[in-house]
Amino acid sequence: MTAHEVPSTLMVDGFRARRSFGFGGLSRTATMIAAAVLTADGLIATQMPLSLLVTLPLTGAFFGLAAARRHGMSALSYYWAKVAWKRAARFDATSYRRLLLPHPYALDLPGVGASSTLIKAHDPTTGRSVGVVHDRATGYMTVSTLLAPGGSLMAPTGAVQSSLRTWASVLDAMSTDEQVKGASVTIQITPGAGEALGDDVKARKNPGAPALAKKVIDDLVRTTPRATASVAPWMSVTVDPNATANAPADLAEQVAEALRVVDSLDLSGTGTDIERRATDVDLRRIVRSAYDPEVFNARDKEFEELSWSECGPQAADDDWETYAHDGGVSVSWVLREMPRRPIPYSVLLPLLAPGRYQRRITIAYRVLDPMEGEAVLEREISNAHQRAQATAEVKGRAKWSQRADAQRAEKAAAQVAGGAQVVDWTLMVTVTARSTADLPAARQELARAVKATRGIRMRPAYGAQAAVFAAGLPLGYSPLVKD
């Protein structure tokens, strides 16, 4: 086995996108709309036959856009989103400027974080303060846990297998807990940590050391800031404290219930070390340094004096493919498609490698309860067989890709019958450049990292840059969590 090979026992698969059944490549909803539009065209034509000269071309163009694909989505959805974004940009709805206004919520965070507020709570189990993000719109609460950076590339195969099984148990616990609405794991990589290491080496260097040793150390110190980074991982869990038989009476009891639910998720044995629950200062640092990377290494005292609204940007512009904010310009990409073949457990390693620009990699989860997961898979099996049957009736045989898709759906159902869980998940990556001039290089670095995964396909978050940027932060927002 070479250094690049992974044992078959450490290969993972089972990734599959949901696909509804429709006619001619359309989704089920688009097919129903098509049937309604064609019926309306026919009714109108009974009174005005010449109207078909107008309605049929328009209907054909509509169906063509709905069936065509653009960046992994229907062309109709893509262009509709672009028109909606241009309309919002025309009314300056994509720009944010923080102003001191008399309105009580005028200083809230922008965009999807506007309904969030930070609560400083006391955890009686540890005796420390804990930061809890409360969503005033939904009542959900998000608790983040700081993790110690580490890895399992040097660990024995048995240890990695045990970690994967334990993580599966954590997901299983989420599926049976109605209060857990979703979770996400984020790893933030900030380059430049080697500068502090260089200062430490300089202070400890022996003046009487051989010249060759000094030269080697100086070369390492000079190149280290480009080769190392500060790694900050954390896990955020979103909880509905009111989804219980005895609903909490006030905000204090809701916070206590949220902490109890998060404490019930045991991460020991998952291959990661728990550092501690994130405090309110930790959350302020993470959020503020995301918008302004220059303050990443500031002292805790500087963040203690910040209000939650001051952790956001002073100004921000949400463009179609970029997000400009206080300390730079960010580009966010989202998952388009996972490989249809088994992939190694270390497939995300190229994305986690240090680069020249700050990068955040977020995996968001929503674990379906067993009944919902089984219903989803049964529906997917039916849709897959119906697509294959429809193609066979038209062309004489089904496509091999359709047969393989049906087999994957059946395999997933067999795994669920054996105790596995169905998980809705997505991958989001954000890279931040300090200036617009560095943006092409940052985008190229991200594209190369995605390509190095050898199979994972991603695309820019068109028209949703600010939302995906916020989804990688402990703000309590997740695109998978339903209200």
C-alpha positions, 0 to 999 in steps of 0.5 A, spaced: 500 500 500 502 506 497 502 513 501 496 515 497 492 509 498 487 508 503 484 501 506 478 499 503 475 499 510 476 506 511 472 508 504 465 511 505 460 512 500 452 512 500 452 519 498 446 521 493 442 527 491 434 527 492 431 527 485 423 527 484 420 524 478 418 528 472 417 528 465 422 529 460 428 531 465 423 536 469 422 535 477 415 533 479 413 540 481 415 543 474 411 537 471 405 539 474 406 546 472 407 544 465 401 540 465 397 546 468 400 551 463 398 546 457 391 545 459 390 553 460 393 554 453 388 549 450 382 552 453 385 559 451 386 556 444 378 554 444 376 561 444 382 564 440 386 559 436 391 564 434 393 565 441 397 558 440 402 562 436 404 566 442 403 561 448 406 555 445 413 558 444 413 561 451 411 555 454 416 551 450 422 556 452 419 555 459 419 548 459 426 548 456 429 552 461 426 548 467 429 542 463 436 545 462 441 545 467 446 550 469 451 549 475 448 543 477 441 546 478 435 548 473 437 553 468 430 556 470 432 557 477 438 560 476 436 565 472 430 567 476 435 567 482 439 572 478 433 576 476 431 577 483 438 578 485 438 584 480 432 587 483 434 587 490 441 590 488 437 596 484 433 597 491 440 597 495 437 591 498 444 587 497 448 593 501 449 594 509 451 600 512 451 600 520 447 606 522 445 609 529 438 609 529 432 610 534 429 603 532 431 598 537 433 593 532 437 597 528 444 595 530 443 588 529 447 583 525 445 583 517 442 578 513 440 572 516 443 573 523 439 579 524 434 575 529 440 573 533 442 575 540 448 573 544 446 570 551 452 570 557 450 564 561 453 560 567 454 552 566 453 549 573 457 543 571 463 546 569 462 553 573 464 557 567 460 562 562 457 559 556 455 563 550 448 561 547 446 564 541 438 565 541 434 566 535 428 571 536 424 569 530 424 561 531 426 561 539 431 556 537 438 556 541 445 554 538 451 552 543 458 551 540 463 547 543 471 549 541 475 543 539 482 541 539 485 541 532 488 534 531 487 529 525 487 521 524 492 520 518 497 517 523 492 513 527 491 505 526 486 503 522 482 500 527 482 507 531 479 510 525 474 505 524 472 506 532 472 514 531 467 513 525 462 508 528 462 513 534 460 519 530 455 515 527 452 514 534 452 521 535 448 522 529 443 516 531 442 520 538 441 526 534 435 523 530 432 520 536 432 527 539 426 532 537 429 538 540 436 537 536 434 541 529 441 541 526 448 541 527 455 543 524 462 542 524 467 548 522 474 548 521 477 555 520 484 556 518 488 563 518 495 563 515 500 567 518 501 563 525 508 562 523 510 569 525 509 568 532 513 562 532 518 565 528 519 570 534 519 564 539 525 561 535 528 568 535 528 568 542 530 561 544 536 561 539 543 560 541 548 565 539 553 560 539 550 555 535 554 553 528 553 557 522 549 552 518 544 551 524 543 558 524 542 558 517 537 553 517 533 556 522 533 562 519 530 559 512 525 555 516 523 562 520 522 566 513 518 560 510 514 558 516 509 564 515 507 561 508 507 554 510 503 554 517 496 556 520 492 557 526 487 552 526 480 553 530 475 548 529 468 548 533 461 544 533 455 548 533 448 545 535 441 548 534 436 546 539 429 547 540 428 548 548 420 548 547 420 541 543 419 538 550 413 535 554 414 541 559 416 547 556 420 552 559 417 558 563 422 563 561 428 565 557 433 562 563 429 555 563 430 555 555 437 556 556 438 551 561 434 546 557 438 547 551 445 546 555 442 540 557 440 537 550 447 539 548 451 536 554 447 529 552 451 529 546 457 525 547 463 526 543 468 522 546 471 517 542 469 521 535 477 522 534 476 529 536 478 532 543 473 537 546 476 543 549 470 547 552 464 550 551 465 557 547 464 563 551 460 569 549 467 572 548 469 566 544 463 567 539 465 575 539 472 573 537 470 568 531 464 572 528 468 579 529 475 576 526 471 573 520 468 580 518 475 583 520 481 578 520 486 583 522 483 582 529 483 575 530 489 575 535 487 581 539 486 580 546 480 577 550 479 584 553 477 588 546 472 583 545 469 583 552 467 590 551 463 589 544 456 588 543 453 583 539 451 587 534 458 590 534 461 583 532 458 584 525 461 589 519 460 596 519 459 595 511 458 590 507 456 588 500 453 582 497 454 581 490 452 575 485 459 571 487 463 575 492 461 578 499 465 585 501 466 586 508 470 590 513 477 587 513 476 584 506 472 580 500 470 573 501 468 568 496 463 562 498 462 555 495 457 550 496 457 543 495 454 541 488 455 533 487 459 528 491 462 522 487 458 516 486 464 512 488 467 510 494 471 515 497 477 515 503 475 518 509 480 523 508 477 526 502 477 533 505 484 534 507 486 538 501 481 543 503 484 543 510 491 544 508 494 551 510 494 556 504 495 564 503 488 566 505 483 565 511 479 559 509 472 556 513 470 549 511 463 547 514 459 541 514 452 542 516 447 536 518 440 535 519 439 528 521 432 525 519 428 521 524 427 514 523 420 514 520 422 520 516 428 517 513 425 511 511 419 515 508 424 519 504 428 513 501 422 509 499 419 515 495 426 515 492 426 508 490 419 509 487 422 515 483 428 512 481 424 506 478 419 510 475 424 515 471 428 508 469 421 505 466 419 512 463 426 512 459 425 505 457 418 506 454 421 511 450 427 509 448 427 501 449 431 501 455 433 505 461 439 508 462 445 505 465 446 511 470 438 510 472 439 503 473 445 505 478 441 510 481 436 506 483 441 501 486 444 506 490 437 508 493 435 501 494 442 500 497 441 506 502 434 503 504 438 496 506 443 500 510 437 504 514 433 497 515 440 495 518 440 501 523 443 507 519 441 514 519 439 518 513 442 525 514 441 531 510 448 535 509 452 540 505 459 542 505 460 550 504 467 553 504 469 560 504 475 564 503 477 571 505 482 575 501 484 582 504 483 586 498 480 586 491 486 585 488 488 578 492 481 576 490 483 572 483 488 569 487 484 567 493 479 564 488 484 560 484 487 557 491 480 555 493 478 552 486 485 548 486 483 545 493 477 543 491 480 540 485 485 536 489 479 532 493 478 528 486 471 528 485 467 533 490 464 538 485 462 545 488 460 551 485 459 559 487 453 560 492 450 565 486 446 570 490 447 567 497 454 569 498 452 573 505 448 567 507 453 562 506 458 566 509 454 567 516 452 559 515 459 558 517 459 562 523 456 560 530 450 565 529 445 559 529 443 559 522 443 553 518 440 552 511 438 545 512 434 547 519 427 548 518 423 553 522 
